């Protein structure tokens, strides 16, 4: 019951705010201009209260953030789609003879010669 009441109140408030904004287009224009042009923000966080580095217009931050988000989603999608092939390539490389020999040699050397100080070098031996 409380959830339904909260939704009703939220809808009423949204309707009233939208109606008030429709009646004041010049106020909207001023708010948009102030938010997107005048406000300077931290380029990494979008916050106005940062103390370090240079600041950029808020619109520049929004555009950059949207592009980064889109790139992140695109990369995540491609990786998810190709995950079986990526895993197969990694397994193949990890099980290659030169990789196995390099790991065995490094662990053996570390255990015997260097008192368990392990240093691994993954170079193919010729």
C-alpha positions in Angstrom: 0.0 0.0 0.0 2.9 2.4 0.9 4.5 1.7 -2.5 1.3 2.6 -4.4 0.9 5.8 -2.3 4.5 6.8 -3.0 4.0 6.2 -6.8 0.9 8.4 -6.8 2.7 11.2 -4.9 5.6 10.9 -7.3 3.4 11.1 -10.3 1.5 14.2 -8.9 4.8 16.0 -8.2 6.2 15.2 -11.7 3.0 16.4 -13.3 3.1 19.7 -11.3 6.7 20.3 -12.1 6.2 19.6 -15.8 3.2 22.0 -15.8 5.2 24.7 -14.1 8.0 24.4 -16.6 5.7 24.5 -19.5 4.4 27.9 -18.3 7.9 29.3 -18.0 9.9 28.6 -21.2 12.3 31.5 -20.5 13.2 30.0 -17.1 13.9 26.6 -18.8 16.1 28.4 -21.3 18.1 30.2 -18.6 18.5 26.9 -16.6 19.7 25.0 -19.6 22.2 27.8 -20.5 23.5 28.0 -17.0 23.8 24.2 -16.6 25.4 23.6 -20.0 27.5 26.6 -20.7 28.4 28.5 -17.5 29.0 25.7 -15.1 32.6 24.4 -15.0 33.2 20.9 -13.7 36.0 18.4 -13.1 36.5 16.5 -16.4 36.7 13.2 -14.6 33.9 13.4 -12.0 31.6 16.1 -13.2 31.7 17.7 -9.8 31.9 21.5 -9.4 33.7 21.3 -6.1 36.9 19.7 -7.2 40.2 21.4 -6.3 42.6 19.7 -8.7 43.3 20.2 -12.4 41.5 22.3 -14.9 37.7 22.4 -15.3 35.6 22.0 -18.4 32.1 23.1 -19.4 29.4 20.8 -18.1 28.3 20.0 -21.6 31.8 18.9 -22.5 31.8 16.6 -19.5 28.3 15.2 -20.4 29.4 14.5 -24.0 32.7 12.9 -23.0 30.9 10.8 -20.4 28.3 9.6 -22.8 31.0 8.6 -25.4 33.0 6.8 -22.7 29.8 4.9 -21.5 29.0 4.0 -25.1 32.5 2.7 -25.7 32.5 0.7 -22.5 29.2 -0.9 -23.4 30.4 -1.7 -27.0 33.6 -3.3 -25.7 31.7 -5.3 -23.1 29.3 -6.5 -25.7 32.1 -7.6 -28.1 34.0 -9.4 -25.3 30.8 -11.1 -24.1 30.0 -12.2 -27.7 33.5 -13.5 -28.3 34.2 -14.9 -24.8 34.4 -18.5 -25.8 37.0 -17.7 -28.5 39.0 -15.5 -26.1 39.0 -18.2 -23.5 40.1 -20.8 -26.0 43.0 -18.6 -27.2 44.1 -18.0 -23.6 43.9 -21.7 -22.8 45.9 -22.6 -25.9 48.6 -20.0 -25.1 48.8 -21.1 -21.4 49.2 -24.7 -22.4 51.8 -24.2 -25.1 55.0 -26.1 -24.5 57.2 -23.0 -24.3 54.8 -21.4 -21.7 54.7 -24.5 -19.6 58.5 -25.0 -19.8 59.1 -21.3 -18.9 56.8 -21.5 -15.9 58.4 -24.8 -14.7 61.9 -23.5 -15.1 61.1 -20.3 -13.2 59.4 -22.1 -10.3 62.2 -24.6 -10.1 64.9 -21.9 -10.1 63.0 -19.9 -7.5 62.6 -22.8 -5.2 66.2 -24.1 -5.5 68.4 -21.1 -6.3 66.7 -18.1 -4.7 65.2 -19.3 -1.5 61.6 -19.1 -2.7 61.9 -15.6 -4.1 59.9 -16.2 -7.2 60.7 -14.2 -10.4 59.1 -15.5 -13.6 60.2 -14.6 -17.1 57.9 -15.6 -19.9 60.3 -15.7 -22.8 60.4 -18.3 -25.4 63.6 -20.2 -25.4 65.3 -20.8 -28.7 
